[in-house]
């Protein structure tokens, strides 16, 4: 297939030629045979590190992707996944032309078509639905790219102009994010580089070696200088193995542990009374709540020794500076928002924020002055208030009929930057919803994923090496610019360009659909970030104090760390953090006695990279980790094919008997594409669509199952 920008029949828009798309990142000559260059970029994936990239291009082809050694935060180091990015860009199975479905939904049978035919038909179908009720059209997207332009810029303009349903993007981080906002006032925390100077680091709910590589390098530097590392995680991860101590609590019990730590701080008077008085709100009621949680009570809830809790509290109180690296794994249970609230109270109680290397980091994304309204243009709604669909309940919502409460039945889905049939909870329902013959589905993709197999049209999207984009980070505090290193492969187009052309096909001539991607990158931060510096070096640091809350100044309504939230109390919720039992508490169901969490396999990122053969070969096969005490009475050995099941469904995979799992808890490593697993399912067959206490998020790690040897049946 020719390495052209668009199909021969593509719509003739003035901003879609190779020069406009590549802008100043590379001249047209750089895309011709014989040219050699290096191009600066940014990793697009959902990871706190947001690495700076350098792509080597020879003769118009990307031959190598490396970390940018000039970027202080990532220092030229990439994870295994992204270092193999050219395998993704030039994958033999990549979608390189628009495809139209010719078989039944889910069969993945398509024929090529032109861009003009695809967009004309899609526009006509969407216009017909919108004429009845545009809310029957739902966009579905998440973090397939974290870029501000290829994510929700032109796409949001399109759906706002249309008046489509809004999407509540909750599937990953909204419970923890809401907990952090409630306590600290925003998604803000300590600077990541300061962990190198900490003397005690609690790595809470994070397998940092696999999912936060550059933080781990800083933690290792601190360890070499005498710091103590403690991992708090139900699973004995690669990270836990390399820490001084592992606290293997039961899933969903993090708030109980945090409250017991508070108990010890209070009863032993290991408190910074001056910091509490000057920079916090609600200490007295929090004190009373903490006194209800002696270590013995928490030990029973968490399944860890009381003395281990006491020792951790003593170390946290007496080691300076002490820092907490919190991650999103621990908020994927019913009480996830409250768990983050409870942990986020700890640094203020001991005055850890006084030190640059003390405090807490979950996310720093709230520090980035993104001009979202300029990018997404919510004014295009023109006063309309469409309903909101929660992406975490898409399985139920696709099967719902029209009603006064729900609104119109969903008639069309446009999916981009996501693979919901694989990643959304209770995937049997998701797959049934996507299989509706009366549902019109358009998917922007690189590959025929589980979701793309259900599409009426699959539109080929560019990878990060082929388009402009601009990024924030939720780990460090640098803005990164991505410049296209190569021309789009085949007939692929950037997401932004696909939505421009779709707007044109709808008959919309509005000028805001004509802004090119470089202009959108400039608009993302306006004057808040030095564009020339971004262009020159690929990154620019935000100005963030080394110890951001040493003197208070939290972005809460009170300006203090809010132990007690009046905003939550006004909503009828508990103003204080508390432990909430799981929807499916361990031991509550004799039919399904094992708690299951589904952490990511090390060489995948959600469902991304699953089809990169070199990475899939490393992972081997879908696995369930199970402790020897749980495996033996079930007649399960490593390599045994097992049936994992509950009332929602069943999943077949291979067992690995391992002390990575604690007794009573199994780990379904994910997220494999359903069609690559035995019997065409993955671990999300078992997860539920129940939601968290705050943030309306899914409870992937709040799940009870039973496990049995499957014999040969799983191979069928």
N, C-alpha and C positions, 0 to 999 in steps of 0.2 A: 504494500500500500504506500502511496506517495506520502512524503513527509510534508503535507500541505496543511495550511491552517484550517481550511474549511472544505466541506464537500462542494463539488462543482455547482450544485443547485442552491447553495447557501444564500441567505438573504443579504442583499448588498448594503450593509451599513457602513458608514464612512470610517468608524473607529475600529474596525475589526481586522485590518491588515497586519502583516507581520511586524512592520515598523512600529505601529501604534502599540501593539501588545508588548513588544520587547522594550520599547522606550529607550532610555539611556543605559539599560543594563548591559546591552550588547548591541553592536551594530548589525545590520543585516548580513554583512560580510562574515561575522562570527558564526552564522548559521550555515555557511557554505563549506563544502569540502576543503580541507587544507588548513583552515583556521584553527588556532589553538589558544585557549584562554582559561582563566580561572574566574569564577563568579561567586560572589558572596551571597549567602542566603540564610535561612533559618529553618530549623526543624518545625514541622507543622503539627506535631502530634501531642496528645493529651498527657503531658508529663510536666512536673514542676520546673524542669531544667531549661526548656526552650533553648536548645543549643544553637550556637552560630555555626554555619556550614560554609565550606568551600567546595565547589564543584569544579572538577577539571573537565574541560570540553576539548575534544579533538575532532576536527572535521565535522563539527555540528552534532557530535554524539557525546553524551556524558559518559566518561569512562571511570570516574572515581568520585565518591562523596566522602569528605573528611570533615572533622571538626576544625573550626577556625582557631589556630593557636594564639591569635591576637586578642581573643575575647577573654577577659579576665575571669569571668564566672565559669566558663566551661573549658577553657584552656586546651582546645583541640581534641578533646576526648569525646567519643560517641559511644552509644550503646551498640550492642551487636545488631539490633534490628535496623537502625538507621544507617549504620555503616554499610549495609547491603542495599541501600535505597535504589541503586541502579537496577537491581533485580526486579524491583517493583515497577519501575518506569518502563523497562523493556521486557516485561513478562510476556511469554508467548500467548497467554490467555487474556491479555488486556483487551478491553472493549475499545475499538478504534474507529467505529462508525456508528451512527444511530441505528438502533435495532427496534423492530416492531414484532410483537408477539404473534405467533401463528399456532401455538399449541395451547393446552389447558394451563390455567394459572398454576404456577409452581413447577411446571415441567422444564422450564428454561429453554423453550424452543422459540427461536427468533429468526427473522430474516433481515438483512441490511436494508436501510432506506436512506433517502437523502435528508439532509437537515431541513430543507424547505418543506418536504412532505411531512416530516415528523412534527415540525413546529406549527405548520398550518393546521394539522389535525388536532394537536394538543390544544392549541388556542381555541379552536372551534368547540371542542369538548368542554373546556373550562368555561368559556363564555356562555354556553348553554346552561351549565349548572349554576353559574353566577347569576344568570337572569332570573332563576327561581329563588336562590338564596346563596350568596357567596360563602356563607358560613359552612356550607356543606363541603367546601374545599379546605383541606388541612395540610399545611406544610409540616414536614417531619424532618428534623435535623438535629445534630449535636456537634460533637467535636472530632469528626473525621479529619477536619483541619481546624486548628485553633486560630487561623488567620482572621483578621477583622474584615478583610475584603472578600475573600472567597467563602467566608462563613455567612454572616448575616447582613451584608451591606446591600448589594443590589437585590438579593433575594427578598430582604425585608421590604424594600421599596415596592417590589412587584406585589407581594401579598398584601401590603398596606393599601396600595392603590386598588387592588381587587376587592378588599374588604373580607378576606378569608378569615377563618378561625385563627386565633392566636394559639401558640404552642407554649405550654409551661415546660421549660427545659430543666427537668428535675432529676434526670436519670443517674447523675453521678454525685453531685456535691451540694445540692440545695439544703439538705438538713444540716450538715456541718456549717455551711455558709451562713444560714440563718442563726444558728447557735453562736457563731462568732460575732455576727453583726449585733445580736442582742446584748452580748457581754462587752465587747471591745468597741463596737460602733461601726465596724466595717471589716472587710476581708483584708486585714492588716496584721502585721506582726514584726518580729525582729528581722534584721537583715541576715540572709542565709550565710554570707561569708563569715559572720561573727561566730558561728558554731565552731570554727577552728580554734577559738580561744576559750570555749566553755570548759568547765571542770567536771560537770555532770551533765549527761545528755540522756533524756528519756525519749526513746524512739517509740512512739505510741501509735499503733495501728498502721505501721508502714514497713514494707519490705524494701528498704531503701536501696539495697544492692540492685534490685530488679527495676524499681520504679522511680528512683530519685538519686541517680548515680553520682551526681556532683555534690549533693549534700553528703553522701556517704564518704566521698573523698575528704571532705572537710571534717567529718566525724573521725575518720582515721587519723587525720593530722592532729586533732585534739587528743585522741587516744595515745599517740606517740609522745605527747607532752604531758601524759599522766591523767587524762580525763577518764572517768568511769562511764561506760555505756550500758544502759539498761533497755532491753526491748520488751515492750508490753504488747502481746499479740497471742491470740489463741493458737496460732500455728508456729512451729519451730522453723521459721524461715531461714533462708541463707543469711539474712541479717542477724536474726536471733542467735544463730550459731557463732557469730563472730563478736557478739557483745559479751560483756563480763557477766551479765545476768539476764535470764529470760523469765518473765512472769506470764505464764500460760493461762490467762483467765478465760472463762467461758464467753462465747460470743454474746454481745449485748449487755455486758455487765460493767463496762468501763466507768459509767457514772458512779456505781457503787464503790469501785476502787478509789475514784477521785474524792468522793465524800469521806471515805475512811481516812485518806491522807489528810484531808482538812480536819477531821476529828483529832488526829494526833498533833497537828500543828496547833490546834486550839488548846487541848488539855495540857500540853507541855509548854504552852506559851512560846512556841517557835514562830512568832509573828513579827512583822515589821509594822509596829503600831503607828509610827509616823506616816509611812506610805499609805496605810489603810485609812487614816484620818484625813489625809490631804487629797487622796486621789482615787478613792473608791466610794461606792454608794451601796448601802444595804448590808453592812457587815453584821449587825446584831441579829437580824433574822437568819442570815446565812450561818452564823455561829450556832444558833439553836438547831438548825437543820443538820449541821455537821455533828453535833453532839448525839444525834440519833443513830450515828453510824460508827460504832466502835469496830475495830478490825475484825473481831470475831463474827459480827454480823456480815460484814463485807466478805470475809473469807468463805462463809457458807454460800453466799450468793455467787461469788466469783469462782469458787472452786480452787482457791490458792491458800497457802498457809497464812494464818494471821501474823505470824512473826515476820514473814516476808513483807507484808504490808507495813508493819512497824519499822522495819529496817529501811524500806524505801522512803518513808516519811522522814526518818532521822537523817538519811543521806541528803534528801532534798532540802531539808531545813538548814543543814550545816555546811553545805558545799556551795561555794561562790566562785564564779557565777554558774548558775544552774539553768539549763535550757530544755525546752520540750519541743521536739519535732513531731507534730501531730499530723496524721494523714487521714484520708477519707474512708479507709476500711472500717474504722470503728463507728461510723455514723450510719451504717447500712443495717440498722435494726430499729425496732419500734421507737426506742428512746434515744435515737442517734443525735437529735438536736440538743436534747438536755445533756447528753454525755459530753458534747463539745462545750456547752456552757460550763459544766462542772470543771472540766480540765482547764478551761480558759480562766477560771477564777484563781487557780493556784499561784501563778507568778506574782499577782498583786498581793496576795496574803503574805508572802515572804520578801516582798520588795525586789524580786528578781529583775524587774524592768529597770532598775537603777543602773544596771550594767549593760554595756553594749552586747556582751555575750550571754546575757540572761534574758529570760522571757519565754516566748512561745512563737512558733510559726506553724500555721496551717496553710494560709494563703496570703499573698501580698497583692493579689490582683486588684484590690480596691485602691491601691495607690496610683494606678495608671489613669491619667486624665483623658480617657478616650471620649471623643465627641460622638457618642452613639447616635444622638439625634441627627447630626449632620450626615452620618453614614446611612442610617436606616430610615430616616424621614417618617416618623410616626405621624406627622402632620397630614400625610397622604390619606389617613383614615377619615379626615374631614368630618370629625365629630362622631363617627360611627364607633360603637363599642362591641366588637364581635365577642362571641363566647371564647373561652379558653379551654383547650383540651390538654390534659396532663399526659405527657408522653409516656409516663410510667404505667398508665392504665389503658394504653392503646388497644390491648387485647379485648378488654370489655367494651371499649367505646366503639370499635369497628363492628361489633355485633349488636349494638343497641339500635332500637328503632327510634324514630322521631318522637319527641314528647315535649310538653311545655317546659319541663325542667332541663332537658338535655338540648333541645333545639333540633335542627334538622338531622336526619341520618347522614353519616359521612358518605359522600358520593365520590370524592376524589382525594387522592393523596399525592403530594409531590415530595419525594424523599431525596435528600442530599446530605452528604457528610454523616451518614448513619446507616446501620444495617439492623433495623428493628426486629426482623424475624429471628435473628440470632441473639440480639442483646437485650431485648425487652423482657420483663418478667412474665412467667406463665406462658411460655412461647407456643404452647399448643393452641391457645386462644388467639395469639397474634397470627400464627400461620393460618388458622381458620378464617380470621378476618381478612387477611390479605388474599385468601383464595376465593373471596366473593366474586362471582362473575359480573355482578353489577357495580363493582368498585373500579373506578378508573385510576390507574396508578402509573406515575411517571417516576423513574429513578435515575438520578445523575450518579454515575459510578465509573470506577476503573475496571471492575471485574463483575462477572455474573455471580454475585453473592446470593445467599438465601433469599434476601429481599428482592434483588434484581430478578430472580427467577419468577417472581410473581408479578412483574411489571407488564403493562401494556406497551410502554416504550422505555427503553434504556438509552440514555444520552451519554456519550463518552466525555468524561471530564478530564482535565489536565491534572498531573501530579505537581508537587511542589517545585520540581525542576523546570516547569514550563510556564509559570505565571508570576505576576507581581503579587505580593501580599505584605502585610505589616502585622507585627505580633506584640503582645504583652507576655508576661510570664506570671505564674502564680508561685514560683519559688524565689527567683531573684528579682531585681528591680531595674532591668534593662529593657529598652524597646529594641526590637530587631526588625530589620527590613529584609524581605526576600525578593531578589531580582531573578527574572527568568534566565536560566543558563542555556536552555535549548529551545528551539521552536516546538510548538505542540506536536506530539507524535500522532501520526494518522490524521483523523478528522476531529481529534479531541479539542474541546474548548474549555476555558476557565468557567467555573460556576457563574461568575459575574457576567460573562459574555452570553452564556446560555439564557440567563434571565433578561438581559438586554434584548436579545433576539426574540424571546418569547413575548416581551412587552411590545415589540415592533409588530409581531404577528397578531397581537390582540388589537392592533390599530392605535396604540398609544404613542403619541409623538412628543410626549413631555420631555423637556430638556434634561431632567435629572436622570433619565435612562441613557443619556449620551455621555455621561462622565466616564473617562477611561480609568483603568485600574491605577495607573500612577497618580492620577489626580485624587482618587479615593484614598490611596496611601498617604498622600500629603494632608488630606482633610482629616484623617483619623485623629491626629493630635494637634493640628493647627500650629500655633506658635509655641505650644508648650514643649515641643521637642525640636532640636536643631536638625532640620532636614538635610542640610549640607553635611553634617557629621554622619548622619545615617547613610547618605549616599557614599561618603568617602570610606567609612570603615564597617558599615553594615549593622552597627549597634550604637546606642546612646544611653547613658545611665541617667536615671531619674535622680533628683536631689532628695535623698531621704536621710534623716539624722542617723548617726551610728547607734544611738540609744533612743529610739523614737518616743518612748513613754517614760523616760527617766524622771521627768517632771509632770507626769500626768498628760493632759492634753489629748485624751482619747476622743475619737470622733463620735461619741455617744451624745444624746441630748443633754446630759449633765456635764459632759467633758470628763467624766470619771469612768473607771472600770465599774460596770454596773452588775454587782452581785445580784441585786434585785431589779427586775425589769418592770417598770410601771406600764410600759407599752403592752407587754404580755398579760399583765394583770388586768388591764382594761379590756382585753379580749376574752377574759374569763379563764385564762390559763394561769398556771402556777408562776408567780413572779420570781421564784427561786429555782435553781436547778435541782433536779431530783432523779433518782433511778426509776425507770419505768420497766417493768418486766416485758420480755419479748411477747409479740403476738403468739408465738409458739415456743413457750418456755421449755428448756431442757427438762426431760422427765415427766412432762405433762401428758404425753400420749404414748401409751404402751404399744400401740400398733406401729408407731414411728418413733423409736426411742433415741435416735441419733440426731444431734444437731449438725447441720451442714453449712459450711461457708464455701464460697466459690471464688477464691482469689485468682488473679490472672496467672496463667502460665508465664514463665519468665521470658520466653522468646516471642510472645504475642503482646499486643496492646489492644485489649478488648478483642474485637474480631479482626482487627487490622493485622496484616502480615501472616494470617493463618495459611494463605495460599502461596506464600513464598516458600518454595520447596526446601531450600537449605535450612530455613528456620523450623519448618514443620518436621524435617528429619531430625533436628536436635531434640524437639519435644517428643517425637516418636508416635504417641497415640494418646487419645483422651484417657485421663487418669483419675482415679479416686484414691486419695491417701487415707488409710485406715490404720488405727493403732493395733498392735498385736493382740491386746486384750479383747478388742472388738472383732478382730478377724478370726481368731482361733475357734470360738464357739460357732461361728458361721461356716466353718470349713473353707475359709478363704486364704489363699496364699498370694504372694506377688505374682502377677501375670494371670490370675483368675479373672475370667469375664464375669462381671457382676451386674445385677439388676438393682438399681437404686430407685426407690419409688416412694410416693405418698399419694394422697387422694387427688392431687392435681395431675399426676402423670408418672411416667417411668423413663429412666435413662440407662442405657447400657454402656459400659466402659470397662477398662481394665483396672484391676486393683493394684495398688502398691502398698504393701504392708510396711509401715514406717512410723518411727517415733516423731516424725514431723507433726503427726496428729496426736493430740492428747486423747485419753480415753473418753468415749462418749461424743466425740466430735470427728466428723469426716470432712475431707476437703475435695470438692469437685473442681479441679483446675480448669479454667476457661480462658477465653470463650471460643471454643471450636465452632466452625460453621456446622450447622445441623447436617448438611448433606455429606460432610466428611466424617461424621460419627456413625457408629453402628446403629442401624435401624433409623437413621435420619433424624436424630434428636440431639440436643445438647443439654448441658446442666440446667438451663433456664426452663426446661420442661417442668422442673420441680419448684422453682421460686414462685412467690405469690405477688399479686398486685396490691396487697395491703400497703399502707403508707406510714411514714414516720410521724413523730409527734410534731415536729416543725418542718417546714420546707416542702411538704407534700412529696417526699422522696420515696423511692422503693426500698424494700427491706430484704435485699438479696441475701444477707447473712442471718436472717431470722427465719429459719426453715428447718423443719423436722422431717426426717426420712427413715426408712428402713433399707437395709442392704442385705442381699442374698446372692449366693453363687448362681450364675445363670446357665452354667454348663455350655452347651454348644448353641443355645437358642439365640444368643446375641450376635452370632456371626451371620445369621440369616437376614 
